[in-house]
Amino acid sequence: MIESYIDVKVAAELTGEHVSTIRRKATESKYISKSIQDAGAGRGGLKLQILVSSLPMDAQLKFLEKCKNFQNDEISATSMEEEITIDIDMAAYKEKFGDEGMKEFIDKYELVQRALEIELTAKGNKTYLWGELAKNNGVSKRNLDRWVKGFKEFGAKALMKKIDRSNKGKTSSTCQAAKIMLFQMRLDKSIKRRETVCFKRVLEYAESIEGQKACDNCIFREGSEARKHAQEDGLEFAECDMKNKNGLKISRSIATLSRIFKNEIPEEVLHYVFKGRKAWEAKYMHKATREKPHIINEVWFGDHHVLDVFIKDKDGKIVKPWLTAWYDAASGCMVGWCLNTNPNSQTIAEAFSYGVCEKKDFPFYGLPAMVYTDNGKDYRSHAFEGGNIVEKSYGKGMPFNIETDGILKELGIENTHAQAYHGWAKPIERWFGTFAGNYVRELPGWCGNNPKERPEGYDKELKKLVKEDKILTMEELRDWFIKVLNEYHNIPHSGYGGRKPIDIYTEGEKARYDKPSWAVLSILKMEFTERTITTQGITFDNKLYWNKELADRHLINKKVKIRYNRENKDTIIVIHEGKFICAANVKENLKMVREDEDKVAEHIAGQRRQEREVKAKIAQLTGKPAPKELKKSKSNILTGDISEKDKGNVTSIEHEKAMKAYEEAIEGNKKKAADEAGIVDQKFLRTGEEILKKVMNK
């Protein structure tokens, strides 16, 4: 039994009865009472107090809950300023376990209180005294330990038998209007309040004057103006089931409020509000299951991916490399790829061209019917995609206009873009994840995709690897990647019925069998722009380009299209009206004084030749004989190796001419640079010999 005595006012608060009713029941001996001396009390200085154990069980439990909430403080028997609430279904408990069950609970409580008193006063013999206490009350020491531990953590409710509440899912201590306020504060993503802050704010409002009058115009109160307006707007709210409350009602228990948040706000909702739609889509949104294509090269998926490893680039800098790749959906093979340090539209074109051509290390080749990419600017670039996305271009062939914009448009390939921020829609993303987890993390210099993944002392270890020259170069990374790809393609995959990706690719039917020559691919993967030819040549990238064909074909002041390689802009390809004109090199400027006589003579000869051709055209137009002709005077991007035998089965004369001239111009630049270097060496040699002779003569 609970032997505590409490003030009549407190007893009234616990039972919900009036003070006069408590006094009457005490007089009728329905409640056990006693009178104590109190100088400040009336009735001759006597004050009436009520024995807690004589009160109804629900009142006793409220008292116990109060004891639990303030178990570390002294409890006043004369006042309880806090509103007493207890989230226990007493009716259901009594209905299931009866008076015996209620008495068993009270006995447990008293036993636990006595054990706690022993814990406070005992000096080194608590275990013995607890054992004696348990023995004298007919319970085991183990059960007593468990009850005390539960009471310390959860209060008096830990001593009750577990039952399913009749109002499970509802909280009788918090009204619906208070819950709405809690949820509004919790789901305000602009502030991101913690649960405890929401609880404090709503509790402060409930205790304010406005909170005490909240029921007067509550949307859950039948007949209120707010409810009428809500119904006029087509909104429906359940009627408040707390008929007798006055003001906003909220539980004073943090545990109860936490349970409300947990039970009524799904984790998915919190994820959407605080982490955004993109994160929610990736983790929670239902995804459609897609059937893999069955035809090889029917669909290629393309994307960039940064490798979480530090390597040494061609300039000796320590960088994280990127992989631009094309993945065949039907076989799971990585058909085209390009290692680089700056992913862009050019690396996309390089990887794509490598995927199309025949290769030394892999059996993958041929054009895809369709490519599937994200919405990045590189994949939407005019150079790669072309003017308009080609619709259903299967089997249309290739127009082969050297002036056509875009690789995909030129090759008749359909292009589909994933929705923005829907990377999970591309299976190549899963391949990147497998590749990073199974292979990249084994490399020296691996750094993880965030600093938290890096081992302790990583920076020091990285400096050591660099100093000992154990970090990979770009060329070494390429050789390693080729080896890894061959290993991956020869492993049976469960997602493909236990078959090897390489077997699926080589044995399957292909979507297309037309294959452009390397000359066509080389020209198409170049970037392009338009320029007007001036009397000095073509101005591009702050340089002047020239080839005598520009004057010979009378293209001065004409608009032309030029194609160029971003990694080597020493030579450009010039196209006019769909025809290849020439490969132009960077023009050398003549010195104001002391210029080489041969260069000056060559330039003057070109001017005279241009003049003669103009005169010849005039003569032709005016019907006069042509004048007699005088005698003439004399970059960090790496793919695999392509097959030298790869000639393709479709090409065009213009592309072949352009590529041949371009390669000759490049070789000419190299030879010229070597010759000039040799001339300089000879000058130094001659100078050295002259100095040596003078010294010897002296």
C-alpha positions in Angstrom: 0.0 0.0 0.0 1.0 3.6 -0.6 1.3 5.0 2.9 1.7 8.6 1.7 -0.8 11.3 2.9 -1.7 14.2 0.7 -3.6 17.5 1.0 -7.3 17.5 0.2 -6.6 19.8 -2.7 -4.1 17.4 -4.2 -6.5 14.5 -3.7 -9.1 16.5 -5.6 -6.7 17.0 -8.5 -5.9 13.3 -8.6 -9.4 12.1 -8.6 -11.0 15.0 -10.6 -13.5 15.5 -7.7 -14.4 18.7 -5.9 -12.7 19.5 -2.6 -16.0 19.3 -0.7 -16.6 15.8 -2.2 -13.2 14.7 -0.9 -14.1 16.0 2.6 -17.5 14.3 2.5 -16.0 10.9 1.5 -13.4 11.2 4.2 -16.2 11.8 6.8 -18.0 8.8 5.4 -14.8 6.8 5.7 -14.7 6.1 2.0 -11.2 7.7 2.0 -8.8 7.1 4.9 -7.8 10.5 6.4 -6.0 12.1 9.3 -5.8 15.6 10.8 -2.5 17.2 11.4 -1.5 20.4 13.3 -1.0 23.4 10.9 -0.8 26.9 12.3 -1.9 28.4 9.0 -5.0 26.2 8.7 -8.5 26.9 9.9 -10.7 24.7 11.9 -8.7 25.1 15.0 -5.3 24.7 13.3 -6.1 21.2 12.0 -5.5 20.2 8.4 -7.1 17.2 6.8 -5.0 14.8 4.7 -6.0 11.8 2.7 -4.2 8.4 2.4 -3.2 7.8 -1.2 -3.9 4.1 -1.1 -7.5 4.7 -0.2 -8.1 6.7 -3.4 -9.3 5.0 -6.6 -6.6 3.1 -8.5 -6.4 5.6 -11.4 -5.8 8.4 -8.8 -3.1 6.3 -7.2 -1.4 5.7 -10.5 -1.5 9.4 -11.3 0.3 10.0 -8.0 2.9 7.4 -8.8 3.4 8.9 -12.2 4.0 12.2 -10.4 6.5 10.5 -8.2 8.3 9.2 -11.3 8.4 12.6 -12.9 9.9 14.1 -9.8 11.6 11.1 -8.3 14.8 13.1 -7.7 13.0 16.0 -5.9 11.0 16.3 -2.8 7.3 16.0 -3.5 5.0 18.4 -1.8 1.9 16.8 -0.2 0.1 20.1 -0.3 0.4 21.3 -3.9 0.9 20.0 -7.4 1.2 23.0 -9.6 1.8 20.9 -12.7 -1.3 19.3 -14.4 -1.2 15.6 -13.7 -1.5 13.3 -16.8 -0.8 9.7 -17.2 -0.8 7.9 -20.6 -2.1 4.6 -19.2 -5.4 3.0 -20.2 -6.6 2.2 -16.6 -10.0 1.0 -17.7 -8.4 -1.6 -20.0 -5.8 -2.6 -17.4 -8.5 -3.1 -14.7 -10.8 -4.8 -17.1 -8.1 -7.4 -18.0 -6.4 -7.9 -14.6 -9.1 -6.8 -12.1 -8.6 -5.6 -8.5 -6.0 -8.3 -7.9 -3.9 -7.1 -10.8 -4.2 -3.5 -9.5 -3.2 -4.7 -6.0 -0.2 -6.6 -7.4 1.0 -3.4 -9.1 0.7 -1.4 -5.9 2.6 -4.0 -4.0 5.4 -4.0 -6.6 5.6 -0.2 -6.4 6.0 -0.2 -2.5 8.6 -3.0 -2.7 10.6 -0.9 -5.2 10.3 2.2 -3.1 11.7 0.3 -0.1 14.6 -1.1 -2.3 15.4 2.5 -3.4 15.5 3.6 0.3 17.9 0.8 1.1 20.1 1.9 -1.9 20.3 5.4 -0.5 21.1 4.4 3.1 23.0 1.1 2.8 26.8 1.3 3.0 28.3 -1.6 1.1 25.7 -4.2 1.9 22.9 -3.3 -0.5 23.0 -6.6 -2.3 22.5 -8.5 1.0 19.7 -6.2 2.2 17.9 -6.4 -1.2 18.1 -10.2 -1.0 16.5 -10.2 2.4 13.8 -7.8 1.3 13.0 -10.0 -1.7 12.9 -13.1 0.5 10.6 -11.6 3.1 8.1 -10.5 0.4 8.2 -13.9 -1.5 9.9 -12.7 -4.7 13.3 -13.5 -6.2 16.2 -11.2 -6.0 16.5 -11.2 -9.8 12.9 -10.0 -10.2 13.5 -7.2 -7.7 16.6 -6.1 -9.6 14.6 -6.0 -12.8 11.7 -4.0 -11.3 14.0 -1.4 -9.8 15.9 -1.0 -13.1 12.6 -0.6 -15.0 11.3 1.9 -12.5 14.4 4.0 -12.8 14.2 4.1 -16.6 10.4 4.2 -17.2 8.7 5.0 -13.9 5.7 3.2 -12.4 4.5 1.9 -15.8 7.4 -0.5 -15.9 5.8 -2.4 -13.0 2.5 -2.9 -14.8 1.7 -5.9 -16.9 1.7 -5.3 -20.7 -1.6 -4.9 -22.4 -2.9 -3.6 -25.7 -4.5 -0.3 -25.1 -8.1 0.2 -26.2 -7.2 3.6 -27.6 -3.8 2.5 -29.0 -2.4 5.1 -31.4 -4.2 7.9 -29.7 -2.8 10.1 -27.0 -5.4 11.2 -24.5 -3.1 13.8 -22.9 -2.6 15.9 -26.1 -5.4 17.3 -28.2 -5.5 17.3 -32.0 -5.0 21.1 -32.2 -1.8 20.8 -30.1 -0.6 18.0 -32.4 -1.2 20.2 -35.5 0.9 23.0 -33.9 3.7 20.5 -33.1 3.7 19.1 -36.6 3.8 22.5 -38.2 6.8 23.5 -36.1 8.6 20.2 -36.7 8.1 20.2 -40.5 9.2 23.8 -41.0 12.2 23.1 -43.2 13.3 26.8 -43.1 14.1 26.5 -39.3 14.5 22.7 -38.8 13.5 22.7 -35.1 14.3 19.8 -32.8 11.5 17.9 -31.2 12.3 19.4 -27.7 12.1 22.9 -29.1 8.7 22.2 -30.7 7.5 20.8 -27.4 8.7 23.8 -25.4 7.1 26.3 -27.9 3.7 24.6 -27.9 3.8 24.1 -24.1 4.5 27.9 -23.6 1.6 28.7 -25.9 -0.8 26.3 -24.1 0.0 28.0 -20.8 -0.5 31.5 -22.2 -3.8 33.4 -22.2 -4.3 32.7 -25.9 -3.7 29.0 -25.3 -6.2 28.8 -22.5 -8.9 30.2 -24.9 -7.8 28.1 -27.9 -10.9 25.9 -27.7 -13.2 28.9 -28.4 -12.3 29.0 -32.0 -10.7 25.6 -32.7 -11.3 23.9 -36.0 -11.9 20.7 -34.2 -14.6 22.2 -31.9 -18.1 21.7 -33.3 -19.8 25.0 -33.9 -16.7 27.2 -33.9 -16.3 29.9 -36.5 -12.9 28.4 -37.7 -14.6 25.0 -38.2 -17.4 26.6 -40.3 -14.9 28.5 -42.5 -12.9 25.3 -43.0 -16.0 23.4 -44.0 -17.0 26.2 -46.4 -13.5 25.7 -48.1 -14.2 22.0 -48.5 -12.0 20.9 -45.6 -13.1 18.2 -43.2 -11.7 17.7 -39.7 -12.6 15.1 -37.1 -14.5 16.5 -34.1 -12.5 16.9 -30.9 -13.0 13.9 -28.6 -12.0 15.9 -25.5 -15.3 17.5 -24.7 -14.6 18.8 -21.3 -11.2 20.4 -21.7 -10.6 24.1 -21.6 -7.8 25.4 -23.7 -5.0 23.7 -25.7 -4.0 20.4 -24.0 -0.5 19.0 -24.3 1.3 16.3 -22.4 4.0 17.3 -20.1 6.0 14.2 -20.8 8.8 14.4 -23.4 8.6 10.6 -23.9 5.0 10.9 -24.8 5.7 13.8 -27.3 8.5 11.8 -28.9 6.2 8.9 -29.3 3.6 11.2 -31.0 6.3 12.4 -33.5 7.5 8.9 -34.1 4.1 7.3 -34.6 2.4 10.1 -36.7 5.3 11.5 -38.8 6.7 8.8 -41.1 10.4 8.8 -41.6 9.8 9.2 -45.3 8.1 12.5 -44.7 11.0 13.8 -42.6 13.4 12.7 -45.3 11.5 14.6 -48.0 11.2 17.8 -45.9 14.8 18.0 -44.6 16.9 16.3 -47.3 14.9 17.3 -50.4 13.1 15.7 -53.3 16.3 14.3 -54.9 17.3 12.4 -51.8 13.7 11.2 -51.2 13.5 9.9 -54.8 16.7 8.0 -54.4 15.7 6.3 -51.1 11.9 6.0 -51.1 10.3 6.7 -54.4 9.0 3.5 -56.1 11.1 2.7 -59.1 9.9 0.9 -62.2 11.6 -2.4 -63.1 13.0 -2.3 -66.6 13.6 -5.2 -68.9 17.1 -5.3 -70.4 17.4 -5.0 -74.2 18.2 -8.3 -75.9 20.0 -6.9 -78.9 23.7 -5.9 -78.7 24.4 -2.2 -79.2 20.7 -1.4 -79.1 21.2 1.0 -76.2 24.4 2.5 -74.8 24.4 4.4 -71.5 26.9 7.2 -71.1 28.2 9.1 -68.1 31.2 10.6 -66.3 32.6 9.2 -63.0 35.4 10.5 -60.8 37.8 7.8 -59.6 38.5 8.1 -55.9 42.3 7.7 -56.2 45.1 10.1 -56.6 47.4 9.7 -59.6 50.2 11.6 -61.4 49.1 13.3 -64.7 51.3 14.0 -67.7 52.5 17.3 -66.2 53.5 15.6 -62.9 50.5 17.0 -60.9 48.7 14.9 -58.3 45.1 14.7 -59.4 41.9 12.6 -59.2 41.2 11.2 -62.7 37.8 10.8 -64.4 36.3 8.0 -66.4 34.0 8.9 -69.3 32.3 5.6 -70.4 29.7 4.0 -72.6 28.0 0.9 -71.3 26.0 -1.6 -73.5 22.7 -2.4 -71.7 22.2 -5.8 -73.4 25.5 -7.4 -72.4 26.7 -5.3 -69.4 30.0 -4.6 -71.2 31.9 -1.3 -71.0 32.3 -0.9 -74.8 33.9 2.6 -74.9 35.8 4.6 -72.4 38.3 7.5 -71.9 40.4 8.3 -68.9 41.0 12.0 -68.4 41.4 14.8 -65.9 38.8 17.2 -67.3 35.5 15.5 -68.4 33.8 17.4 -71.2 32.2 17.0 -74.6 35.5 16.1 -76.1 36.1 13.2 -73.7 32.5 12.0 -74.5 33.3 12.0 -78.2 36.7 10.2 -77.6 35.1 7.5 -75.5 32.2 7.1 -78.0 34.6 6.9 -81.0 36.7 4.3 -79.2 33.5 2.3 -78.5 32.5 2.3 -82.2 35.9 1.3 -83.7 37.6 -2.1 -83.6 40.0 -2.4 -80.7 43.2 -4.3 -79.9 42.2 -5.4 -76.4 38.4 -5.9 -76.7 36.0 -7.4 -79.2 33.5 -4.5 -78.9 32.7 -2.4 -82.0 29.8 -1.0 -84.0 27.3 1.8 -83.8 24.5 1.8 -81.2 20.9 2.3 -82.3 20.3 4.7 -79.3 22.2 6.3 -76.5 20.8 7.2 -73.1 22.5 10.0 -71.2 21.8 12.5 -68.4 20.9 16.1 -68.8 24.5 17.4 -68.4 25.7 20.2 -70.7 28.4 17.9 -72.1 25.9 15.4 -73.4 23.6 18.2 -74.7 26.5 20.0 -76.5 25.9 20.8 -80.1 29.2 19.1 -81.0 28.0 15.7 -79.7 24.3 15.7 -80.0 23.7 17.9 -83.0 20.8 20.1 -84.0 17.7 18.1 -83.1 17.5 14.7 -81.4 17.1 12.1 -84.2 13.8 10.3 -83.8 13.7 6.5 -84.6 16.6 6.6 -86.9 17.2 2.8 -86.9 18.6 1.7 -90.3 18.5 5.1 -91.9 22.2 5.0 -92.6 24.5 8.0 -92.5 24.2 11.2 -94.6 28.0 11.8 -94.4 27.9 15.6 -94.9 31.2 16.7 -93.5 29.6 19.9 -92.5 26.8 18.2 -90.5 26.6 19.3 -86.8 26.9 16.7 -84.1 28.2 13.1 -84.0 24.8 11.5 -83.2 22.9 13.5 -85.8 25.6 12.6 -88.4 25.5 8.9 -87.6 21.8 8.6 -87.3 21.6 7.7 -83.6 18.6 8.4 -81.4 19.4 10.2 -78.2 17.3 10.0 -75.0 18.1 12.0 -71.9 17.3 10.9 -68.3 15.2 13.3 -66.2 17.3 15.8 -64.3 18.9 14.3 -61.1 17.6 10.8 -61.9 21.0 9.1 -62.1 19.5 5.9 -60.6 17.7 5.4 -63.9 21.0 4.5 -65.6 22.5 1.1 -65.0 25.9 2.5 -65.7 25.7 4.2 -62.2 25.4 0.8 -60.6 28.4 -0.4 -62.7 30.4 2.6 -61.4 29.5 1.6 -57.8 30.7 -2.0 -58.3 33.9 -0.8 -60.0 34.7 1.6 -57.2 34.0 -0.9 -54.4 35.7 -4.0 -55.9 38.6 -2.5 -57.8 39.5 1.2 -57.3 39.8 1.0 -53.5 42.7 -1.5 -53.9 44.9 1.0 -55.8 47.7 2.9 -54.1 46.5 6.5 -53.4 42.9 5.5 -52.9 41.1 8.3 -51.0 37.4 7.4 -50.8 34.6 9.6 -51.9 34.7 11.7 -48.8 37.3 12.5 -46.1 35.5 10.4 -43.5 36.4 7.2 -45.4 40.1 7.9 -45.5 42.3 6.0 -43.0 44.0 7.9 -40.2 47.2 9.6 -41.3 46.1 9.5 -45.0 47.8 12.8 -46.0 51.1 11.6 -44.6 50.8 8.3 -46.4 50.0 10.0 -49.7 53.1 12.2 -49.5 55.1 9.1 -48.9 53.7 7.3 -51.9 54.5 10.4 -54.1 58.0 10.7 -52.7 58.7 6.9 -53.3 57.1 7.2 -56.8 54.6 4.5 -56.0 51.6 6.4 -57.2 50.2 5.5 -60.7 50.7 7.6 -63.8 47.9 8.1 -66.3 49.5 5.5 -68.6 49.8 3.0 -65.8 46.2 3.7 -64.8 45.1 2.9 -68.4 47.0 -0.4 -68.4 45.5 -1.3 -65.1 42.0 -0.4 -66.3 42.3 -2.5 -69.4 43.3 -5.5 -67.2 40.4 -4.9 -64.8 37.9 -4.6 -67.7 39.0 -7.9 -69.2 38.7 -9.5 -65.8 35.2 -8.0 -65.2 33.9 -9.0 -68.6 35.0 -12.6 -68.1 33.2 -13.1 -64.8 29.7 -14.8 -64.8 27.1 -12.3 -63.6 23.9 -13.3 -61.8 22.0 -10.4 -63.4 22.6 -12.0 -66.8 21.7 -15.5 -65.9 25.2 -16.6 -64.9 26.7 -15.8 -68.3 29.8 -13.8 -68.9 29.2 -10.3 -70.4 31.9 -10.9 -73.1 30.1 -14.1 -74.2 26.7 -12.3 -74.4 28.3 -9.5 -76.5 30.1 -11.7 -79.0 27.3 -14.2 -79.4 24.4 -11.8 -79.6 22.7 -10.2 -82.6 23.7 -6.6 -83.2 21.3 -3.7 -83.7 23.4 -2.2 -86.5 26.2 -3.5 -88.7 27.3 -0.3 -90.5 30.6 1.0 -89.1 32.1 4.3 -90.1 35.8 4.4 -90.9 38.3 5.9 -88.5 38.7 9.0 -90.7 34.9 9.7 -90.4 35.0 9.2 -86.6 38.2 11.3 -86.2 36.6 14.3 -88.1 33.2 13.9 -86.3 34.7 14.0 -82.8 36.3 17.3 -83.5 34.6 20.4 -82.3 33.5 23.0 -84.8 32.8 26.7 -85.3 32.3 29.3 -88.1 34.8 31.9 -89.1 35.2 34.5 -91.9 38.5 34.3 -93.9 40.3 37.7 -94.0 43.3 38.8 -96.1 45.5 37.6 -93.2 43.9 34.2 -92.8 41.5 32.7 -90.2 41.4 34.1 -86.7 40.7 31.5 -84.1 41.7 31.1 -80.4 43.8 34.3 -80.6 45.9 32.8 -83.5 46.0 33.3 -87.2 45.7 30.2 -89.5 46.7 30.0 -93.1 47.0 27.7 -96.1 47.6 28.8 -99.6 44.5 27.0 -100.7 42.4 29.7 -99.0 43.8 32.2 -101.6 44.0 29.7 -104.5 40.3 29.0 -104.1 39.4 32.7 -103.7 37.8 32.3 -100.3 38.9 35.6 -98.9 36.0 37.3 -97.1 34.0 34.0 -97.3 32.4 32.3 -94.3 33.7 28.8 -93.6 33.3 26.1 -91.0 36.4 24.9 -89.2 36.9 21.7 -87.2 39.6 21.4 -84.5 40.9 19.2 -81.7 40.7 20.9 -78.4 43.9 19.2 -77.2 45.9 20.3 -80.3 44.9 23.6 -82.0 48.1 23.9 -84.1 46.1 22.7 -87.1 42.4 23.2 -88.1 40.3 21.7 -90.9 38.5 24.2 -93.2 35.2 23.3 -94.9 33.2 25.4 -97.3 29.7 24.5 -98.6 30.1 20.9 -97.5 33.5 20.4 -99.2 36.8 19.9 -97.6 39.2 22.8 -98.5 42.4 22.4 -96.6 44.2 21.7 -93.3 45.4 25.1 -92.1 48.3 25.6 -89.7 49.1 28.5 -87.3 50.5 31.3 -89.5 54.0 32.5 -88.8 54.3 36.3 -88.5 57.1 37.9 -90.5 59.6 40.0 -88.6 59.7 43.7 -89.2 63.4 43.6 -89.9 66.0 40.9 -90.6 63.5 38.2 -91.6 64.7 35.1 -93.3 64.9 35.8 -97.0 63.4 32.5 -98.0 60.3 33.1 -95.9 59.9 36.6 -97.4 60.3 35.2 -100.9 57.8 32.5 -100.2 55.2 35.0 -98.9 55.7 37.3 -101.9 55.4 34.4 -104.3 52.1 33.5 -102.7 50.8 37.0 -103.2 51.9 37.1 -106.9 50.2 33.7 -107.5 47.0 35.0 -106.0 47.2 38.1 -108.2 47.8 36.0 -111.3 44.7 33.9 -110.6 42.6 37.0 -110.1 43.8 38.3 -113.5 43.1 35.0 -115.1 39.5 35.1 -113.8 39.1 38.6 -115.1 40.3 37.5 -118.5 38.0 34.6 -118.5 35.0 36.7 -117.7 35.8 39.4 -120.3 36.7 36.9 -123.1 40.4 37.9 -123.2 43.3 35.5 -123.4 44.6 34.4 -120.0 48.0 36.0 -119.1 51.0 33.7 -119.4 51.9 31.8 -116.2 55.4 32.6 -114.9 57.6 29.8 -113.5 57.1 29.1 -109.8 59.7 29.6 -107.1 60.6 26.7 -104.6 47.1 16.4 -74.7 45.7 14.1 -70.7 43.1 12.0 -72.6 43.7 8.3 -72.9 41.7 5.4 -74.4 42.8 2.0 -75.5 44.5 1.2 -78.8 42.5 0.8 -81.9 43.0 -1.9 -84.5 45.2 -0.8 -87.4 43.1 -3.0 -89.7 39.9 -1.1 -88.9 38.9 0.5 -92.2 35.2 0.5 -91.5 32.5 -0.5 -94.0 31.1 3.0 -94.6 33.0 6.2 -95.4 33.1 9.3 -97.7 35.7 10.9 -99.9 35.5 14.2 -98.2 36.2 12.7 -94.7 39.1 10.6 -96.0 40.6 13.7 -97.8 40.2 15.9 -94.8 41.8 13.3 -92.4 44.7 12.6 -94.7 45.5 16.3 -95.1 45.1 16.9 -91.3 47.5 14.1 -90.5 50.0 15.4 -93.0 49.8 18.9 -91.6 50.4 17.5 -88.1 53.4 15.6 -89.2 54.6 18.6 -91.1 54.4 20.7 -87.9 56.4 18.0 -86.0 59.1 17.9 -88.8 59.3 21.6 -88.9 59.8 21.9 -85.2 62.5 19.2 -85.3 64.3 21.0 -88.2 64.2 24.3 -86.4 65.6 22.6 -83.3 68.4 21.1 -85.5 69.2 24.5 -87.0 69.5 26.0 -83.6 71.8 23.1 -82.5 74.0 23.7 -85.6 74.2 27.4 -84.9 75.4 26.7 -81.4 77.8 24.1 -82.7 79.3 26.5 -85.3 79.6 29.3 -82.7 81.3 26.9 -80.3 83.8 25.8 -83.0 84.7 29.4 -83.9 85.3 30.3 -80.2 87.5 27.1 -79.9 89.6 28.1 -83.0 90.1 31.6 -81.6 91.3 30.2 -78.3 93.6 27.7 -80.0 95.1 30.4 -82.3 95.9 32.6 -79.2 
